[in-house]
């Protein structure tokens, strides 16, 4: 009885581990892209590629007193943060 319970427990843990590994491998294959809403706002047209970074400048020539620096992370496309540049 004890051997059978131990065997079921070991098989259950191995199956759970295999499912978790498969989920992780599949998850790492996908990147998050920017949404259609960002393109509808015209953000990709306003983005300037400079030294490997995206630079968002206002369309009017107002005096800029401050700004934000947004670091991309978690496998998210840099253009996805363009919505916040509006």
TORKOLBA-305625 format. One line per field, with one value per residue: x, y, z of N, C-alpha, C, O in turn; chain; residue in one letter. Coordinates in Angstrom, 1 decimal. Each point is the difference from the previous one (the first is absolute). Layout:
BEGIN
n_px <- X;...;
n_py <- Y;...;
n_pz <- Z;...;
ca_px <- X;...;
ca_py <- Y;...;
ca_pz <- Z;...;
c_px <- X;...;
c_py <- Y;...;
c_pz <- Z;...;
o_px <- X;...;
o_py <- Y;...;
o_pz <- Z;...;
mivex <- A;...;
lumvex <- a;...;
END
This chain:
BEGIN
n_px <- 0.8;1.3;0.2;-1.8;-0.2;1.3;-0.8;-1.7;0.7;0.9;-1.4;-1.0;1.3;0.1;-1.7;-0.1;1.3;-0.8;-1.5;0.7;0.7;-1.5;-0.8;1.3;0.0;-1.8;0.0;1.4;-1.7;-0.9;-0.4;0.9;-2.0;1.1;-0.8;-1.9;-0.5;1.4;-0.6;-1.4;1.2;0.3;-0.8;-1.1;-2.1;-1.2;-0.6;1.1;0.4;0.1;1.6;-1.2;0.1;-1.5;-0.1;-0.6;-0.5;0.3;-2.2;-0.8;-0.2;-1.2;-0.5;2.0;-1.9;-1.2;0.8;-0.6;0.4;-0.2;0.0;1.2;-2.1;1.3;2.1;0.7;-1.8;2.0;-0.2;0.7;2.2;0.0;-0.7;1.7;0.5;-1.7;
n_py <- -1.2;-0.9;-2.3;-1.2;-0.3;-1.6;-2.1;-0.6;-0.6;-2.1;-1.8;-0.4;-1.0;-2.2;-1.1;-0.3;-1.7;-2.1;-0.5;-0.6;-2.1;-1.6;-0.3;-1.1;-2.3;-1.1;-0.4;-1.8;-1.5;0.3;0.9;1.3;-0.5;1.2;1.4;-1.2;-0.8;-1.7;-2.0;-1.1;-0.9;-2.0;-1.5;-1.6;0.9;-0.5;-2.1;0.7;-0.6;-0.6;-0.1;-0.2;2.2;-0.6;1.0;0.4;0.4;1.6;-0.5;0.1;2.0;-1.7;1.7;-0.8;-0.4;-1.1;-1.4;-1.1;-1.0;-0.4;-1.0;-0.2;-0.7;-1.4;0.3;1.8;-0.4;0.2;-1.2;-1.9;0.3;-0.9;-2.0;-1.2;-0.9;-1.5;
n_pz <- 0.0;1.7;-0.2;0.8;2.2;0.9;-0.1;1.4;2.0;0.2;0.1;2.0;1.5;-0.2;0.9;2.2;0.8;-0.2;1.6;2.0;0.1;0.3;2.0;1.4;-0.1;0.9;2.2;0.3;-0.3;2.1;-2.0;1.6;-1.0;-1.5;1.6;-0.2;2.0;0.5;-0.7;1.4;1.6;-1.1;1.4;-1.0;-0.2;1.8;-0.5;1.8;-2.1;2.2;-1.6;-1.9;-0.3;1.6;-2.0;2.1;-2.1;1.5;0.0;2.2;-0.8;0.7;1.2;-0.6;1.1;-1.5;1.5;-1.9;2.0;-2.2;2.0;-1.9;-0.1;1.2;-0.7;1.1;-1.4;-1.1;-1.9;0.8;-0.1;-2.0;0.5;0.8;-2.0;0.1;
ca_px <- -0.8;0.9;0.8;-0.8;-0.3;1.3;0.1;-0.9;0.5;1.1;-0.5;-0.7;1.0;0.7;-0.9;-0.1;1.2;0.0;-1.0;0.6;1.1;-0.6;-0.6;1.0;0.6;-0.9;-0.1;1.2;0.0;-0.9;0.3;-1.2;0.1;-0.8;-1.4;-0.5;-0.3;1.2;0.2;-1.1;0.4;1.1;1.3;1.2;0.5;0.6;1.2;1.3;1.0;1.2;0.9;-0.6;-1.2;-1.1;-0.2;-1.3;0.0;-1.4;-0.2;0.1;1.3;-0.1;1.1;-0.1;0.6;0.3;-0.3;0.0;0.9;-0.7;0.8;-0.8;0.3;-1.0;-0.3;-1.0;0.5;0.2;-1.1;-1.2;0.0;-0.3;-1.3;0.2;0.6;-1.0;
ca_py <- 1.2;1.1;0.1;0.5;1.4;0.7;0.0;0.9;1.3;0.3;0.2;1.2;1.1;0.0;0.6;1.4;0.6;0.0;1.0;1.3;0.3;0.2;1.4;1.0;0.0;0.7;1.4;0.8;0.2;1.1;1.4;0.9;1.0;1.2;-0.2;0.7;1.3;0.8;0.4;1.0;1.3;0.6;0.0;-0.5;1.1;1.0;-0.6;0.2;-1.0;0.8;-0.8;-1.3;0.3;0.7;1.3;0.5;1.5;0.6;0.5;1.4;0.5;0.6;-0.2;-1.2;0.2;-1.3;-1.1;-1.3;-1.0;-1.2;-1.1;-1.1;-1.3;-1.1;-0.4;0.9;0.8;1.4;0.8;-0.2;1.1;1.2;0.5;0.9;1.2;0.9;
ca_pz <- 0.0;0.0;-1.2;-1.0;0.3;-0.3;-1.5;-0.5;0.4;-0.9;-1.4;0.0;0.1;-1.3;-1.0;0.3;-0.4;-1.5;-0.5;0.3;-0.9;-1.4;0.1;0.0;-1.4;-0.9;0.4;-0.4;-1.5;-0.4;0.5;0.0;-1.0;0.3;-0.5;-1.2;0.6;-0.1;-1.4;-0.4;0.5;-0.8;0.8;-0.7;-0.9;0.9;0.7;-0.7;0.4;0.3;0.8;0.4;0.9;-0.6;0.6;-0.3;0.2;-0.3;-1.4;0.0;0.4;1.4;0.9;0.7;1.3;0.6;-0.8;0.6;-0.6;0.2;-0.4;-0.4;0.7;0.0;-1.4;-0.6;-1.1;0.5;-0.5;0.8;1.0;-0.7;0.5;1.1;-0.5;-0.5;
c_px <- 0.9;0.8;-0.9;-0.3;1.3;0.1;-0.9;0.4;1.1;-0.4;-0.7;1.0;0.7;-0.9;-0.2;1.2;0.1;-0.9;0.6;1.2;-0.6;-0.6;1.1;0.7;-0.9;-0.1;1.2;0.0;-0.8;0.4;-1.3;0.2;-0.9;-1.4;-0.3;-0.3;1.2;0.2;-1.1;0.3;1.1;1.3;1.2;0.6;0.8;1.3;1.2;1.0;1.3;0.9;-0.6;-1.2;-1.1;-0.2;-1.3;0.0;-1.4;-0.1;0.1;1.4;-0.1;1.3;-0.2;0.8;0.4;-0.3;0.1;1.0;-0.7;0.9;-0.9;0.4;-1.1;-0.4;-1.0;0.7;0.1;-1.1;-1.3;-0.1;-0.3;-1.3;0.1;0.7;-0.9;-0.3;
c_py <- 1.3;0.2;0.6;1.4;0.8;0.1;1.0;1.5;0.4;0.3;1.4;1.2;0.1;0.6;1.5;0.8;0.1;1.1;1.4;0.3;0.2;1.4;1.0;0.1;0.7;1.5;0.8;0.2;1.2;1.3;0.8;1.1;1.2;-0.2;0.9;1.5;1.0;0.5;1.0;1.4;0.7;0.0;-0.5;1.1;1.1;-0.5;0.2;-1.0;0.7;-0.8;-1.3;0.2;0.7;1.4;0.6;1.5;0.5;0.6;1.5;0.4;0.7;-0.2;-1.2;0.2;-1.3;-1.1;-1.3;-0.9;-1.3;-1.1;-1.2;-1.3;-1.0;-0.4;0.8;0.8;1.4;0.9;-0.1;1.1;1.3;0.6;1.0;1.3;1.0;1.1;
c_pz <- 0.0;-1.3;-1.1;0.2;-0.4;-1.5;-0.6;0.3;-0.9;-1.4;-0.1;0.0;-1.3;-1.1;0.2;-0.4;-1.5;-0.5;0.3;-1.0;-1.4;0.0;-0.1;-1.4;-1.0;0.3;-0.5;-1.5;-0.5;0.6;0.0;-1.0;0.4;-0.6;-1.1;0.5;-0.1;-1.4;-0.4;0.5;-0.8;0.8;-0.8;-0.9;0.9;0.6;-0.9;0.6;0.2;0.9;0.5;0.9;-0.8;0.7;-0.5;0.4;-0.3;-1.4;0.0;0.5;1.4;0.8;0.9;1.3;0.7;-0.9;0.8;-0.7;0.3;-0.6;-0.4;0.8;-0.1;-1.4;-0.7;-1.0;0.5;-0.5;0.8;1.1;-0.7;0.4;1.1;-0.4;-0.5;1.1;
o_px <- -0.3;0.2;0.5;0.0;-0.2;0.5;0.4;-0.1;0.1;0.5;0.1;-0.3;0.3;0.4;0.0;-0.1;0.4;0.3;-0.1;0.1;0.5;0.1;-0.2;0.2;0.5;-0.1;-0.2;0.9;0.1;0.4;-1.0;1.1;-0.8;-0.2;0.7;0.1;-0.2;0.3;0.2;-0.5;0.3;0.9;1.0;1.2;0.8;0.8;0.0;0.2;0.5;-0.4;0.4;-0.5;0.3;0.0;-0.3;0.3;-0.7;1.0;0.5;0.6;0.6;0.7;-1.0;1.2;0.7;-0.6;0.3;0.2;-0.2;0.4;-0.9;1.2;-1.0;-1.1;-0.8;1.1;-0.9;-0.3;-0.8;-1.1;-0.1;-0.2;-0.7;0.1;0.4;-0.9;
o_py <- 0.9;1.2;0.8;0.8;1.1;1.0;0.7;0.8;1.2;1.0;0.7;1.0;1.1;0.7;0.7;1.1;1.1;0.6;0.9;1.1;0.9;0.7;1.0;1.1;0.8;0.8;1.2;0.8;0.3;0.1;-0.3;0.7;-0.1;-0.8;0.9;0.9;1.2;1.1;0.9;1.0;1.2;0.7;0.6;0.0;0.6;0.8;-0.2;-0.1;0.6;-0.3;-0.4;-1.0;0.5;0.0;0.0;0.4;-0.6;0.5;0.6;-0.8;1.0;-0.9;-0.1;0.3;0.0;0.2;0.0;0.1;-0.4;0.0;-0.3;-0.1;0.2;-0.3;-0.5;0.6;0.5;1.0;0.9;0.3;1.0;1.2;1.0;0.9;1.2;0.8;
o_pz <- -0.8;-0.4;-0.9;-1.0;-0.6;-0.6;-1.0;-0.9;-0.4;-0.6;-1.0;-0.7;-0.5;-0.8;-1.0;-0.6;-0.5;-1.0;-0.9;-0.4;-0.7;-1.0;-0.7;-0.5;-0.8;-1.0;-0.3;-0.4;-1.2;1.1;-0.8;0.1;0.8;-1.0;-0.4;-0.8;-0.3;-0.3;-0.8;-0.5;0.2;-0.4;0.2;-0.3;-0.6;0.5;-1.2;1.2;-1.0;1.1;1.2;0.6;-1.1;1.3;-1.2;1.1;-0.8;-0.5;-1.1;0.6;0.2;-0.3;0.6;0.0;1.0;-1.1;1.2;-1.3;1.2;-1.1;0.7;0.3;-0.7;-0.2;-0.8;0.2;0.7;0.7;0.0;0.5;0.7;-0.1;0.1;0.8;-0.2;-0.3;
mivex <- A;A;A;A;A;A;A;A;A;A;A;A;A;A;A;A;A;A;A;A;A;A;A;A;A;A;A;A;A;A;A;A;A;A;A;A;A;A;A;A;A;A;A;A;A;A;A;A;A;A;A;A;A;A;A;A;A;A;A;A;A;A;A;A;A;A;A;A;A;A;A;A;A;A;A;A;A;A;A;A;A;A;A;A;A;A;
lumvex <- x;x;x;x;x;x;x;x;x;x;x;x;x;x;x;x;x;x;x;x;x;x;x;x;x;x;x;x;x;x;x;x;x;x;x;x;x;x;x;x;x;x;x;x;x;x;x;x;x;x;x;x;x;x;x;x;x;x;x;x;x;x;x;x;x;x;x;x;x;x;x;x;x;x;x;x;x;x;x;x;x;x;x;x;x;x;
END
